Amino acid sequence: MGLKAIRDKKWFGILTNIYVLVLTAFVIWMAFFDTNSLLIHMELRKEIKKLEKTQEFLKEEIAKDKEIIEQLSDPKELEKFARENYYLKKKNEEIYLIEYEDSIKLKENE
C-alpha cells in the first residue's frame, strides 16, 4: 500500500481538508492550551461548588446565631446564658462547680 493508495482513500481526503485541520487545531488549543481552557473551567467549577457548600454552612450558622440573639433579648435568658457559659454571679452569691467522675478522668488523661 503506497502513498498514492492512501491518498485515494476517502478518509484521507477528509482529514487533509484545510477546514478540518483548522477546526481540529482550534479545538485542541481551546481544550488544553488557552487561558480559559476546559481544564481550568473544570477546576473553577469544583471551587465554585466548594464555595457554595461553605456559603450554605455559613447561612445555617447565621440562622443559629440569629436564634440565639433573639433568645438573649429576654433579660432572664441573658442572665441564664451568662451564668452557664461565663460563670457570672450576683453579689453575695456563691458558685459551686460540680464535676462528675467521668470529666475528672478525662482531664487526668490529657
N, CA, C and O of each residue as an XYZ file, in Angstrom:
440
protein
N       0.845     -1.164      0.000
C       0.000      0.000      0.000
C       0.898      1.237      0.000
O       1.565      1.543      0.988
N       0.897      1.904     -1.079
C       1.782      3.045     -1.238
C       1.098      4.355     -0.879
O      -0.060      4.390     -0.462
N       1.843      5.408     -1.053
C       1.349      6.747     -0.738
C       0.176      7.128     -1.633
O      -0.762      7.792     -1.192
N       0.236      6.710     -2.875
C      -0.857      7.010     -3.812
C      -2.139      6.309     -3.389
O      -3.227      6.872     -3.513
N      -2.016      5.085     -2.891
C      -3.193      4.342     -2.440
C      -3.817      5.004     -1.214
O      -5.039      5.033     -1.075
N      -2.987      5.530     -0.335
C      -3.505      6.208      0.861
C      -4.209      7.498      0.459
O      -5.256      7.829      1.015
N      -3.653      8.221     -0.491
C      -4.263      9.474     -0.945
C      -5.619      9.249     -1.611
O      -6.466     10.143     -1.615
N      -5.819      8.082     -2.162
C      -7.083      7.785     -2.835
C      -8.203      7.433     -1.859
O      -9.371      7.399     -2.246
N      -7.859      7.170     -0.601
C      -8.874      6.811      0.391
C      -9.730      8.032      0.727
O      -9.255      9.167      0.702
N     -11.006      7.776      1.042
C     -11.942      8.860      1.355
C     -11.581      9.567      2.659
O     -11.648     10.794      2.728
N     -11.203      8.826      3.680
C     -10.879      9.414      4.986
C      -9.663     10.322      4.902
O      -9.577     11.309      5.633
N      -8.731     10.005      4.030
C      -7.546     10.843      3.863
C      -7.927     12.211      3.298
O      -7.383     13.238      3.706
N      -8.853     12.210      2.369
C      -9.321     13.467      1.799
C     -10.026     14.331      2.845
O      -9.880     15.553      2.849
N     -10.787     13.690      3.724
C     -11.493     14.432      4.776
C     -10.503     14.979      5.802
O     -10.611     16.135      6.211
N      -9.549     14.164      6.215
C      -8.590     14.589      7.244
C      -7.630     15.667      6.748
O      -7.145     16.472      7.543
N      -7.356     15.694      5.468
C      -6.429     16.700      4.952
C      -7.143     17.961      4.471
O      -6.508     18.881      3.956
N      -8.441     17.998      4.637
C      -9.196     19.200      4.300
C      -8.743     20.328      5.231
O      -8.597     20.111      6.434
N      -8.523     21.514      4.695
C      -7.989     22.635      5.474
C      -8.932     23.030      6.613
O      -8.480     23.413      7.692
N     -10.239     22.937      6.370
C     -11.206     23.306      7.402
C     -11.167     22.324      8.578
O     -11.268     22.725      9.737
N     -11.021     21.064      8.271
C     -10.929     20.046      9.330
C      -9.647     20.241     10.128
O      -9.661     20.132     11.354
N      -8.558     20.523      9.462
C      -7.293     20.732     10.170
C      -7.353     21.962     11.073
O      -6.914     21.920     12.223
N      -7.900     23.056     10.542
C      -8.000     24.279     11.349
C      -8.933     24.062     12.533
O      -8.624     24.475     13.651
N     -10.069     23.419     12.298
C     -11.018     23.153     13.381
C     -10.403     22.246     14.447
O     -10.597     22.477     15.641
N      -9.679     21.240     14.036
C      -9.020     20.345     14.992
C      -7.988     21.100     15.816
O      -7.921     20.939     17.034
N      -7.190     21.916     15.158
C      -6.194     22.700     15.887
C      -6.879     23.664     16.870
O      -6.412     23.835     17.996
N      -7.970     24.284     16.450
C      -8.703     25.210     17.314
C      -9.275     24.500     18.541
O      -9.165     24.999     19.661
N      -9.876     23.353     18.325
C     -10.466     22.593     19.443
C      -9.383     22.159     20.425
O      -9.566     22.258     21.638
N      -8.273     21.684     19.910
C      -7.177     21.267     20.799
C      -6.638     22.465     21.571
O      -6.371     22.364     22.768
N      -6.480     23.585     20.897
C      -5.986     24.789     21.567
C      -6.940     25.229     22.667
O      -6.503     25.531     23.777
N      -8.241     25.269     22.375
C      -9.227     25.725     23.359
C      -9.371     24.738     24.521
O      -9.652     25.140     25.650
N      -9.182     23.465     24.245
C      -9.363     22.454     25.284
C      -8.191     22.401     26.263
O      -8.395     22.131     27.447
N      -6.969     22.652     25.794
C      -5.817     22.404     26.648
C      -4.897     23.602     26.869
O      -4.354     23.745     27.965
N      -4.702     24.453     25.889
C      -3.650     25.453     25.967
C      -4.120     26.876     26.250
O      -3.318     27.697     26.696
N      -5.360     27.191     26.014
C      -5.848     28.550     26.182
C      -5.945     28.893     27.670
O      -6.026     27.999     28.512
N      -5.934     30.183     27.986
C      -6.052     30.596     29.395
C      -7.436     30.283     29.945
O      -7.610     30.198     31.161
N      -8.402     30.116     29.090
C      -9.755     29.730     29.507
C     -10.077     28.314     29.035
O     -11.166     28.060     28.519
N      -9.147     27.411     29.210
C      -9.309     26.052     28.701
C     -10.359     25.282     29.499
O     -10.796     25.715     30.565
N     -10.744     24.150     28.966
C     -11.731     23.312     29.639
C     -11.217     22.814     30.987
O     -11.988     22.672     31.935
N      -9.938     22.554     31.069
C      -9.366     22.078     32.329
C      -9.499     23.137     33.419
O      -9.825     22.821     34.564
N      -9.250     24.376     33.065
C      -9.381     25.462     34.038
C     -10.845     25.645     34.420
O     -11.155     25.901     35.584
N     -11.741     25.517     33.455
C     -13.168     25.623     33.753
C     -13.611     24.533     34.721
O     -14.409     24.800     35.618
N     -13.114     23.321     34.560
C     -13.479     22.240     35.467
C     -12.963     22.525     36.875
O     -13.675     22.286     37.850
N     -11.744     23.029     36.995
C     -11.197     23.375     38.304
C     -12.012     24.492     38.956
O     -12.281     24.456     40.156
N     -12.396     25.472     38.159
C     -13.189     26.577     38.691
C     -14.577     26.115     39.127
O     -15.109     26.610     40.122
N     -15.163     25.182     38.400
C     -16.463     24.630     38.810
C     -16.349     23.918     40.146
O     -17.226     24.057     40.999
N     -15.271     23.154     40.341
C     -15.061     22.480     41.630
C     -14.952     23.504     42.751
O     -15.531     23.327     43.823
N     -14.212     24.567     42.499
C     -14.049     25.607     43.515
C     -15.377     26.305     43.801
O     -15.667     26.634     44.952
N     -16.178     26.531     42.774
C     -17.483     27.157     42.968
C     -18.379     26.271     43.827
O     -19.065     26.765     44.722
N     -18.379     24.963     43.561
C     -19.185     24.038     44.356
C     -18.730     24.046     45.814
O     -19.550     24.029     46.732
N     -17.422     24.071     46.012
C     -16.877     24.107     47.370
C     -17.307     25.395     48.081
O     -17.704     25.359     49.245
N     -17.231     26.515     47.389
C     -17.636     27.790     47.976
C     -19.141     27.843     48.245
O     -19.572     28.449     49.226
N     -19.934     27.218     47.387
C     -21.380     27.173     47.627
C     -21.702     26.355     48.868
O     -22.597     26.712     49.634
N     -20.972     25.252     49.072
C     -21.169     24.458     50.293
C     -20.797     25.279     51.520
O     -21.498     25.251     52.531
N     -19.700     26.004     51.426
C     -19.280     26.857     52.538
C     -20.326     27.933     52.797
O     -20.630     28.248     53.947
N     -20.871     28.492     51.733
C     -21.893     29.524     51.872
C     -23.132     28.964     52.573
O     -23.691     29.625     53.448
N     -23.564     27.769     52.206
C     -24.721     27.150     52.857
C     -24.446     26.914     54.336
O     -25.306     27.169     55.180
N     -23.256     26.430     54.650
C     -22.892     26.204     56.051
C     -22.934     27.503     56.836
O     -23.459     27.549     57.948
N     -22.377     28.560     56.253
C     -22.351     29.845     56.944
C     -23.752     30.430     57.096
O     -24.040     31.077     58.103
N     -24.620     30.215     56.122
C     -26.008     30.671     56.257
C     -26.705     29.961     57.413
O     -27.463     30.580     58.159
N     -26.447     28.664     57.559
C     -27.015     27.908     58.680
C     -26.485     28.442     60.010
O     -27.239     28.585     60.973
N     -25.193     28.733     60.058
C     -24.611     29.279     61.278
C     -25.200     30.651     61.606
O     -25.450     30.954     62.773
N     -25.419     31.467     60.601
C     -26.028     32.784     60.813
C     -27.435     32.625     61.357
O     -27.840     33.366     62.253
N     -28.190     31.664     60.825
C     -29.550     31.426     61.315
C     -29.524     30.991     62.780
O     -30.346     31.442     63.577
N     -28.582     30.114     63.133
C     -28.456     29.691     64.534
C     -28.114     30.874     65.430
O     -28.682     31.025     66.512
N     -27.181     31.715     64.979
C     -26.782     32.877     65.767
C     -27.935     33.861     65.929
O     -28.084     34.470     66.989
N     -28.749     34.022     64.893
C     -29.910     34.913     64.998
C     -30.890     34.400     66.039
O     -31.461     35.183     66.798
N     -31.089     33.077     66.077
C     -31.964     32.488     67.089
C     -31.425     32.754     68.493
O     -32.183     33.090     69.403
N     -30.124     32.604     68.662
C     -29.518     32.854     69.971
C     -29.675     34.321     70.354
O     -29.967     34.634     71.508
N     -29.483     35.214     69.401
C     -29.625     36.652     69.675
C     -31.056     36.972     70.074
O     -31.282     37.764     70.988
N     -32.034     36.360     69.392
C     -33.430     36.581     69.754
C     -33.712     36.075     71.163
O     -34.436     36.716     71.925
N     -33.142     34.929     71.508
C     -33.343     34.394     72.855
C     -32.701     35.299     73.898
O     -33.249     35.482     74.985
N     -31.540     35.866     73.570
C     -30.832     36.693     74.539
C     -31.430     38.090     74.680
O     -30.992     38.860     75.534
N     -32.404     38.424     73.870
C     -33.056     39.721     74.039
C     -33.908     39.741     75.305
O     -34.209     40.810     75.836
N     -34.294     38.571     75.784
C     -35.021     38.467     77.057
C     -34.003     38.523     78.197
O     -33.036     37.761     78.186
N     -34.196     39.413     79.188
C     -33.205     39.542     80.279
C     -32.983     38.249     81.066
O     -31.865     37.970     81.497
N     -34.034     37.467     81.252
C     -33.872     36.219     82.008
C     -33.001     35.223     81.233
O     -32.151     34.547     81.812
N     -33.221     35.145     79.940
C     -32.398     34.260     79.107
C     -30.952     34.742     79.061
O     -30.023     33.934     79.055
N     -30.767     36.048     79.029
C     -29.412     36.604     79.022
C     -28.687     36.262     80.323
O     -27.510     35.900     80.311
N     -29.396     36.378     81.439
C     -28.790     36.034     82.730
C     -28.453     34.548     82.780
O     -27.382     34.168     83.254
N     -29.354     33.717     82.297
C     -29.109     32.270     82.275
C     -27.885     31.942     81.419
O     -27.040     31.141     81.820
N     -27.794     32.554     80.253
C     -26.648     32.329     79.365
C     -25.348     32.752     80.033
O     -24.355     32.027     79.970
N     -25.342     33.914     80.671
C     -24.135     34.416     81.327
C     -23.724     33.510     82.480
O     -22.535     33.253     82.673
N     -24.679     33.031     83.236
C     -24.355     32.147     84.360
C     -23.796     30.800     83.877
O     -22.837     30.283     84.449
N     -24.398     30.240     82.828
C     -23.976     28.917     82.379
C     -22.641     28.943     81.633
O     -21.814     28.049     81.815
N     -22.428     29.942     80.810
C     -21.240     29.939     79.971
C     -20.063     30.710     80.551
O     -18.911     30.345     80.316
N     -20.334     31.764     81.301
C     -19.252     32.604     81.806
C     -19.133     32.581     83.328
O     -18.293     33.279     83.896
N     -19.958     31.792     83.979
C     -19.934     31.628     85.429
C     -20.054     32.969     86.147
O     -19.383     33.201     87.153
N     -20.883     33.822     85.645
C     -21.118     35.103     86.310
C     -22.082     34.893     87.460
O     -22.857     33.936     87.465
N     -22.034     35.798     88.444
C     -22.887     35.647     89.618
C     -23.329     37.018     90.092
O     -22.783     38.051     89.702
N     -24.333     36.987     90.942
C     -24.803     38.218     91.575
C     -23.980     38.451     92.829
O     -23.240     37.574     93.274
N     -24.118     39.645     93.394
C     -23.415     39.928     94.650
C     -23.929     39.005     95.738
O     -25.094     38.609     95.746
N     -23.036     38.673     96.655
C     -23.354     37.812     97.799
C     -23.862     36.435     97.360
O     -24.690     35.832     98.041
N     -23.382     35.961     96.264
C     -23.778     34.657     95.769
C     -22.526     33.808     95.604
O     -21.479     34.314     95.199
N     -22.629     32.529     95.914
C     -21.503     31.628     95.728
C     -21.823     30.637     94.619
O     -22.965     30.209     94.453
N     -20.801     30.287     93.874
C     -20.981     29.355     92.772
C     -20.218     28.080     93.096
O     -19.058     28.121     93.504
N     -20.876     26.967     92.911
C     -20.257     25.663     93.094
C     -20.234     24.956     91.747
O     -21.272     24.770     91.111
N     -19.048     24.567     91.325
C     -18.907     23.800     90.084
C     -18.834     22.327     90.448
O     -17.976     21.903     91.222
N     -19.737     21.567     89.884
C     -19.801     20.141     90.174
C     -19.190     19.394     88.997
O     -19.634     19.520     87.856
N     -18.165     18.618     89.304
C     -17.533     17.809     88.272
C     -17.836     16.346     88.548
O     -17.717     15.871     89.678
N     -18.219     15.658     87.522
C     -18.519     14.240     87.651
C     -17.243     13.436     87.472
O     -16.249     13.941     86.950
N     -17.274     12.181     87.908
C     -16.080     11.336     87.830
C     -15.593     11.181     86.394
O     -14.388     11.138     86.149
N     -16.495     11.099     85.474
C     -16.120     10.932     84.072
C     -15.290     12.112     83.588
O     -14.291     11.925     82.893
N     -15.695     13.325     83.947
C     -14.975     14.506     83.479
C     -13.611     14.611     84.159
O     -12.659     15.095     83.547
N     -13.501     14.175     85.393
C     -12.211     14.219     86.105
C     -11.235     13.243     85.455
O     -10.056     13.564     85.300
N     -11.708     12.058     85.073
C     -10.842     11.073     84.432
C     -10.347     11.590     83.073
O      -9.197     11.364     82.697
N     -11.209     12.270     82.360
C     -10.786     12.813     81.061
C      -9.713     13.870     81.235
O      -8.778     13.929     80.437
N      -9.824     14.701     82.252
C      -8.804     15.727     82.493
C      -7.473     15.112     82.871
O      -6.423     15.605     82.458
N      -7.500     14.029     83.659
C      -6.264     13.373     84.065
C      -5.570     12.717     82.872
O      -4.341     12.705     82.806
N      -6.335     12.178     81.936
C      -5.747     11.531     80.758
C      -5.084     12.534     79.826
O      -4.139     12.186     79.118
N      -5.560     13.760     79.816
C      -4.982     14.776     78.943
C      -3.705     15.239     79.541
O      -3.035     16.103     78.974
